[in-house]
Amino acid sequence: MHVFLWGWMTSAVPPPPSRAEARADPPHIGGLIAIDRTGPRGLKWQPSRFSKGTRRAWPSFTPTEVVLALAPERRPVPVPAPRPDPNRMTWIRWAQSALALACALLLLLGGASGHGHHQQTLFGDGPTAPSNILMVTMGGTRSHKVPFMALGRALVQKGHNVTFLSAFPPARDSPEEPGFEEITPLGLVLYVRNYTDWDLVGARFRGEEPVPWDQALAYTYETCEHMLSDPETQHLLHSGRHFDLLILDGAYPECAVGLVHHFNAPFMYINTVGFHLASVSTSGSPVPYATTPFLSRGFTDKMTLLQRAENTFFHTLFWGLNNWLMTPLVQNVLNKHFPTIPPVGRITKNVSFILQNAHHTVSYPRPYLPNVAEIACIHCREARPLPKALDEFVRGGKGNGFIFVSMGSSVRATNMPELLRLLFLRVFAQLPYQVLWKWEFGSEGMPDLPPNVRLERWLPQQDLLGHPKIVAFLTHGGLLSMFETVYHGVPVVTLPVFCDHDANSAKAHDDGYAIRLELQHLTAEDLYASLKAVIEEPRYRAAAKYRQAILRDQSVGPLQTAVYWTEYVLRHRGAPHLMAPVRDMPLYQWLLLDVIAVYALIACVAYKTVASMARFTYRCISSPPAPRGAGSKANGGVLPNGLANGIANGVASGIANGVAHSLSSGVASGKKRN
């Protein structure tokens, strides 16, 4: 870059020229000293002459020249370089050193305050102030608690205070964590424990509905009453505590929004059931029924016409039950405890953000609005060493590896029918692998246990799935189990029982790393062949490893993503700018049904108008002359006889005159040529 500095030389002004010199040569006003950017290359004098009565332009300079001064041509005087002031230079050096030190400290502080992927910078968003956060889940199974625990502990590490309300007390030997408080209302705990003492496996094995619709509806408002009326919950409500943010379970959050109204704070969802999309659609994100299978149907995103019809029916049925039956029942309970609460549907539309417990690896690609982020496998981690006894068992036997069998936390294996238990034992005894089975009663009550099978009340599932000797996983197809299966890259055989197990199993089967079996039609031969196939055919393990690579290939981990968006909502006071206006639109506006009706009306009016004009024109052209004194019948009596005849005569006369004129013109031109 070239900089041009113009200045007058104020020192060593030359004396005025004599008269003889002026006559011989007009005086020169000044000159230019040119110095190239690479360094001085000497003085270059380019005069500008001003004669009497004559005006000449100043010379042009190349961009490499910097004009430093104006000087006389004949006696240029060099400008001595100014001597630096020692005191001034000392102060300049001190200022430069202080500025460099301050910049270094700011950079170090900015880097130290960043956590995970979100670095706090000098000009970016500042660190989030410590906040009080209340988390609530009304889920009936312990698996709903897992993602909340992962996020809650991560938020505590960031300096926040977390209070967690659920129906599942912490383990007796779990240590107290400063900043993390668990509240388990006894009334809610006892109700959920009694409600979930179900025979899910037996009902599915007999071809029955595991959880009838009426019982599922009763659960929503009965749990709400037991939770809000419990003394521990009442103490929380009347303690005067303040919360900056509430994080609710997106699967049936209607009761928990009463706490949102009471504490008057923004709220988020952790949508613990990835295929439960009611909360996502309420916030404005579209849910295309053509590619989104209903959670209890064993469909994929590639459905036939009949499957899409059935899928749409169940989506619509669930939407109607949720909005017209379940929500009013919960509203009655909330009105009892919070008399001034507005309609639940109005509150749920204002959710700030949704942490969707899903990922396109284990679910399907979906169109989400900016206030939705996927956090599948938020709880997943690398495997840890097994206890010595377990490690010796899985490495023992014939050394071929082991099969892990678990039906999750929602399905009790001890409630399965005796016929199904004997079927399992018969298959396990024939396999050349060790079998580790999660059985709630341990080794008690099963004297006919084969030597290659071991029962345990509780097992570290992620440590087993990440063990190098595992060869297959036999499971019910729960969401968290499928996450962990993909995270550790293990082929699987699924026996779906209820809720979203069918949708999860269908997706895994379609992706090629699982074989899905039906409990109602299960045989020992099918189970044996399926386990042998996923173990011995390389394509199943290759598909599992491929899905594992996709799930882990994320720029930011799911836990860091969840923490970032939680603090984002805190920093921006609920982040209302992320809420879509579509959430307040009626269904007919969102589907553009009113616009379609307007276009249809315009098309109908245009069609009617054009058709009427065409009929009228056709009648006018094709009608014969009407008798004198009567209206023309051809045009329906619209034109009087005189007017109709006048038009016809005028048209005929015009045609005759035109023909005669053309003929006469042709004859005349022929005569001229002759």
N, C-alpha and C positions, 0 to 999 in steps of 0.2 A: 504494500500500500504506500502511496506517495502522498506526502503532506506538503503543502505550499504555504510558506510563511512569508508574508510581505512586510517589509519594514524600511524605514528611512535611516540612513547612516547619519547619526547626529554628531559624531566626532570627526575632527580633522577636515572641516569644511574648506574646500579650495578657494583661492582668491578669484575674484571675477576676471574674465579675460579682457585683454587690452582691445582698443578699437581696431588695430590692425588684425589681430587674431579674429575678431568678430567679423571683419569684412571678408577675410580669407576663408573662414570656416565658421558657420553659425555655432553657437555654444551647444554643447551636449548636456542635456539635463541630468542624465544619470546612466548607470550601467548595471549589469546583472552579474552576480557571482553564482555559478552553477556547480553544485556538488552532487555527485551520483550517490544512490543509496548504499552502494558498496564501499563508499569512502571518498574523500576528496581527490579529485584528479586535476587540480589546478584551477586557475581563474580563467573564466571565459567572458570576455567583454562583448556584449551585444548592445550597441547604442540605439537610442531612439531619438531621432532628430526632429526638432520643431523649428521650422523656418517661419519667417514672417509671412502671415497670411496663408500658411500651409499647415494642414493638420494631418499628421501621419499616425497610423495605428501602432500600438505597442507590439513588440515582437511576440510570436507564439513560442511556447516552450514545450518540450517533450515531457511526458509524465515522470521521467526519471530525474528531472531537475527540481530542485527545491530552492526557491528564491529566498535568500537569506538577508539581502541588503541591497540598497541602491547606492552606487558610488560613482564618482566622476570617471570618465574614460581615461583621461591622460595621466592622472596621478592617483591611482587607487591606493588607499591606505589600508594596510592589514589591521584587522581588529584583534587586539590581544585577548587571549582567553582569560576569563575572570578567575581569580584565585578562590578556591573553595574556602568557606569559613569553617575552621576546625570545630567550633562549638555547634554550628548548624549540622554538620555531617554527623557528629556524635548523636545528636537528638534524632536524626533520620534513622540511623542504625538501630537505636533503641526502639523506635516506633515500629520498624520492620520486624524486629525480633518479637516484640509483644504481639503484633498481629499474627505472625506465624504460630506462636504458642497458643493463642486463643483459638485459631482455626483447628489446630491439632486436638485441643481439648474438646471442642464441639463435635468433631468427627468421632472421637472416642466415646463420648457420652451418647451420641446418636446411635452408634453401633451397639453399645452395651444395653441400651433400652429396648432394642428390637428383640422380638421373640419369634422363633419359628420362621415362617416365610414373610411375616409382616414387619419390616424394619421401620422403626420410628426415625424420621429424619428431621433436620432443622426446620425445613419449610413444609413438612408433611403434617399429618394429623398427629396430635400429641398422644402420649400414653393415656389409656383409659383409667379414670379414677377408680379406686376400689368401690365396689357396689354391692348391694344386698340383693340376692337373687333367690326366688322361690321356684322350685321345680315340683310339679305335681303329675302323677300318673294314676289313672283309674284302671289300668290294665289288670286283667284277671290272671295273668301268668307272670312268672318271675322274669321271663325273657324281656318283658317291657321295661324292666328296671335296668337292664344291662347298659344300653346307650346313655341313659341318664347318669349312671354312676361314672362312666368314662368321661363325659363332658363335665360333670360336677367337680371331679377331682382335678381336671385340667384347669378349670376356672379358679379353684382354690389356689393352685400353684401360681396363678397370675395375680393373686392378692385379693380376690373377691370372697365374700361370705355367702355360702350356699346353704339353703334349707331345703330338704328333700322330703316330700310327703308321698307315701305309697302304702300299699297293703302288705308289704313284705319286710319284716324286721331284719336288721342286720344280723350277721352270724354272731354267736356268743363270744367267740374268740377274736372278733375283728377289733383292731386297735382304734382308739379315738383319733380322729383327724381334726386338728385345729382349723376352724373356719368352715367345717362341714358338719351339718346337723341333720339327723334323720328323724322324722316324725312318722310314727305308724299308729294311727288311731285304732284302738282295740276293737271298736265296733266294726270298722271296715275290715280289719284283719280276720276276725271270726266269720264275717259274712262271706268274704272271698274264699276262705279256706273251706267252708261248708259247701259253697256253690261249686267249686272246682273239684269236689270229690266225686268225679264222674267216671263213667266207664266208656271212654272215648274209643278205645281199641275194640272193645267188645261190640259196641254199637255199629261201628264201621264193618267189623267182621261179619255181623249178622245182616248187613245191608240196611241198617236203620240210620236215621239222621242223628249224628253225634250230639248236636246241640239244637233243639227245636227253636223255631223262630220266636215263639211266645216267651220261652225262657231267656233268650238273648235280649228281647225287649225289656223284660222284667229286670234284668241285670243292670241296665243303664240307669233307671231311676231308683232302684232299691239301693244300689251302692252309693248313689248320691245322698240319699237320706241317711244312711248309716255313717257316711263320712262327715256330713255337715252337723249332725246331731251329736257326734261324739264329744265328750268333754275336752279331749286334747285339741281337737280342731277348734272348739269354741274358745279355748284359751288363746290359741294363735290368733283368732279373729279379733278378740277384744284385748289383746296385749298392747295395742298401740304401736306395733312394729311397722316400719316402713320398708317397702321393697321397691327397688328401681326397675326390676324386670321380672316377669313370670315366664317360665318355660313349661308348657303343658304337653301332654301326650296328644298327638294329632289323631289318634284312633279313639273316637268318642270323647271329644273335649268339652261337650256341652255343659256338664256339671261343673268342671273346673273353671269355666269362664265366670262363674259366680264370684270366685276369688279375685278375678281380674277387676270386676266391678267394685268389689269391696276395697281393694288396695289402690284402685285408680292408677294403674301402671300399664305400660306397654307389655305385650306378650308375644311369645314365639311358640312354635310347635316343634317337637321332635316327632315326626310321623313314624312311629315304631313299626307299623305294618306297611311295608313298601307297596303292596297292591291295594291298600285302602286309600282311595283317592278322593273321598268326600271332602276332606279339609283342603286339599289342593284345588279342587274345582270351586269351592266356596270363595277362595281368595282370588279367583279369576283365571287360573291356568286352565287351558282346555284339556278335556279328557276325551279323545276320539274313541268311541265305542268300537269302531271297525278294527282297531289294532290294539286295544287295551282289554285283555281278558278279565272277566270278573274273578275275584279272588278265590271263590269256592268252585269254580269251573276249571276243568283240566284242559283249557284251551291255550294256544299260543297266539302270537300276533298274525299268524297265517291261518285264518278261519274260512270255512266254507260258508255258503249262503245260509244254510240252516244253523250253523254254529254262530254266525253273526246275529241271526234273528234271536236265538236263545240268549246270547251274550247281552244284546240290547235289552231284552226283556228283564233280565236279572239286574242290570244296571239301573234301569228305570224303576223297577220294583223297590230296590234298596233306597233309591233317592226319594221315592214317595214315602216309604216307611220312616226314613230318617227325618224328613221335613214335616210330615203331617201326623205322625203318631209318636215317635220317640221324643222328638224335641218338645212338643207340647207337654208330655208327661214329665220331662225333666224341668220344664218351665214352671210347672206347678210346685215342685219341690223348692226351686230357687225363690219363687215368690214368697214362700213361707219363711225362709231365712233371710232374704234380702228384699224387703217390700218395695223398694224403689228401683229394682233392677229393670232395665229395658228388655225387649225381646232378645232371646239368645241369638237368633239368627243375625240380628243387627250387630252384636258384639263380635261374633266369629268372623264377620267379613273384614274386620279391621286388624287382623293378625299382621304383625310387622314382618315376620320372616318365618319360613318353614325349612327345617332341616329334614330333608327327605331321606329316610333310611332305605335307600335303593341305589342301584348303579346299573348301567346298561349291560354290564357283564352278567349279572344275575337276575336282572329284570329286563326291561325293554327301553329303547330310546323314546323319550317323551318330550313334548313341547312345554317348557317351563317358563314362567315369567321371571323377571330379575330377582324377585324376593323368594326364590326357591333354590336350594343348593343340595346336591346329593352327598350323603356322608356314609354310604354303605361301608361296613367293616370298621366303624369308628372304634370298636373295642378290640380289633384283631391285633395280634402281636406275634413275635417269633416264639418258637417252642423253647421251653425250659427243660432242664434235665428231670427225668422221672425219678420218683422214689426208688430206692434200690430194689425192693420186692417186685414192683411193677416192671421195672426195666429187665430184671432177670426173667420174668414170665414172658414178656413179649419177644425176648431174644431166644427163649428156650424152644422146647419141642424139637421139630425137625429143622429149625433154622430158616424156614421159608417166609417168615414174617407173621403178622397178626392182623385180624379183622376186628374193628371196633364197632360195637353195637350200642346204640343209644337212641331212645325215643324222646329225648329232650326233657324240659322241665314241665311242659303242659300235659304230657301223656305219661301216665304211670304204667310201666310195664307189668307191675304186679297185678293190675286189674285185667290183664288179658285173659281170654278164655283158656281153659286147660288144653283144649284141642290145639290151639295156636301155639301154646308153650311147648307141647310135645313135638309139634312140627318143627319149631326152631331147633330144639335139641337134636332131633333126628338129622337135620341138615348139618348142624355144626359138627356132629360126631363124624361125619363122612369127609369133612374138609381136612386137607393136610396143612392146616394153619392153626395158630393159636387164636382163640376168640376171647376178647375182653368185653364183658356185657355189663352195662349199667343197670342194676337191679336194686330197687329201693329197699328190699329186705336183706341185701347182702347174700351170703351163701346159705342163709337159713331157709328152710322149707323147700329145698330142692335136692333131695338125696340122690336123684338119678342123673347128676351132673357128669358129663363126659370129662375125661382127664385133660383135654385141650381147651376147656372152657373155664373161665374164672369170672365170678360175680363180685361187683363192688357197689356199695351204696352211692358213692360219688366218685367221679373220675375227672381229672384235669383234661378236658376235651381238646383244647388247643395244643397242649403238650403232646397228646397222643397223635393228633392229626399231623403234627410237624415232626413226628418221630421217623427216622429213616427206615424202620422195619415195617411200617404200616403198608398194607396192600389194598385195603378196601374199607369202606365205611357204610354200615347199614343203619339208616335213620328214617325218621318220619317225614323229613322234608321241611322242617321249620326254617324260618328265614335266617336266623343267626347261624344255625348249623350249616346252611348252604353257603353263607358268607365265609365261614371258617373253612369249609371244604374247598372252595375255590381259592381262598387265600393261601392254603397249604398245598394245593394241587393234588388232591386225592380223588380217585374215581369212587362213585357212590351208587348204592342201590336204595331207592326210596320206597317207603310204604306210607303214603299220605293218609292222614286221619281226619282232619277237619280244618276249617278256616282257610288260610292261605297255603296250606300244604300242597293242595292240588296244583295251584298255579306255579308255585316254586318248583315242584317236581316236573311239571310239563316243560318248563323253561330249561331245566338241567338236561332232561331227556332230549329235547330238541337241539341243544348245544353239543350233544355227543359225549358228555362225560358221566352220564348217569343212565340207569335202567329203572324205569318206573313200573312198579307192580301194584295190583289192586288187592287189598286185604280180603274183600268179599269173595274173590275167585282165586285166592292164593293156594298153591299146592307146593309140596316139598320139592318136586321136580323143577318147578319154575324158579323157586328161590335158589336151589343149588346151581342150576344152569346160569342164572343171572350173576351170582357171586363169582363163579368160575370165569364167566365172560369178561367182567370188568377187571379181573385180576390178570388173566392170561392173554387177552387181546390188547395189543399195544395202543390201539386207536383210542381207547377210553382214557388211559393215562396221558396220552399225547394231547387229547382235547382238554383234559383238566389242567395240564401245564400251560396250554395256550391261554385258557381263561385266566389262569393265575397271572400270567405276564400282563394281560390287559388290565386286570384289576389293580395290579401294583404300579402300572405305568401312569402315575399321576404327578403333576408338577408340585402339588401340595397335598399332603396326607389328609384323610377325612377328619381326623381329630383337630388338626391345625385349622382346617376350613371351618369347622363348627365353632371353635374358639374365636376365630377372626370375625365371623358374622355376628356372633353374640355380642362381642365388644363393639362392633360396628353399630348395632342397634342401640347400645348404651350410649355411645358417643353422639349419635344423631337423634337421640330422644324419640326412639320408636321408628325412625327412618320412614316417615310418611311418604317421602318422594318415591319409594319403591312400590307403593300400593297402586294397583291398576284400577282405573275407573270402571272397568268392565264388571267389577265385583258388585257394583250398585245398579247395573242394568237389568231390566226384566229379561226373561228368557227370550221373548219374541224379538227384542231389540238386539240381543247378543247374537241370535241366529239370523238377523236381518229379515225376519218374516214380514215386518211392516214395509220394508223397502221392496221386497218381492211382491207384496200386495199392490203397492203403488205402480210398479212396472207392469204388473198384470192388468191393472185397471187401464193404464195408458194404452197398452197393446189392444185391449178389448174395445176401447172407444175408437182407436184408430181403425181397427178392422171394421167396426160397424159403419163408420163414416165413409170409408173407401167403398165398402160393399153397397151402401145406399146410393152413392154417386154413380157407381158403375151401373146399377140397375136403372137409375133414372136416365142416364145417357143412352143406355141400350134401348129403352122404350122410346126415347125421342127419335133415335135414328131409324129404328125398324118399324115405326107406326105408319100405316097408309093414310092418304088424305081423308079427312073426315067430311061428312055431308055438310052442306052449307047450313048455317043456323044452329049447329049443335057443337058441343065441345069435342075435341079430338079424343077418340077412345084409345088410341095407341098410347097417348101419354096420360091415360087415366082421367081425362077431362080436366087436366090441369091448365092447358092453354085454351083460350077461346078459339072458335072456328076461324074468325077473321085473322087473328094473330098467327094461328098455325098455317092457314092458307097463304098469308102474306110471306111468312118465312119460306114456305115451300116454293112459292112462285119466284121469290127473289133469288133463291139458290138456283132454280132451274134457268131463269133468265140470265143469271151471271155465267152459268156454265155454257149456255148457247152463245152468248155474246163472245165469250172467250174463244170458243171453237171457231166461230166465224171470223174473228179477228186474226187468229192464227192462220186460217186458210187464205184469207185475203193477203196477208203479209207474205205468205209463201209464193202466191201467184205473182205478186208484184216483183219480188226479188228474182223470180225466174225470168220475167220479161226483161228486166234490166240486164241480166247476163246474156240474153239472146241479142 
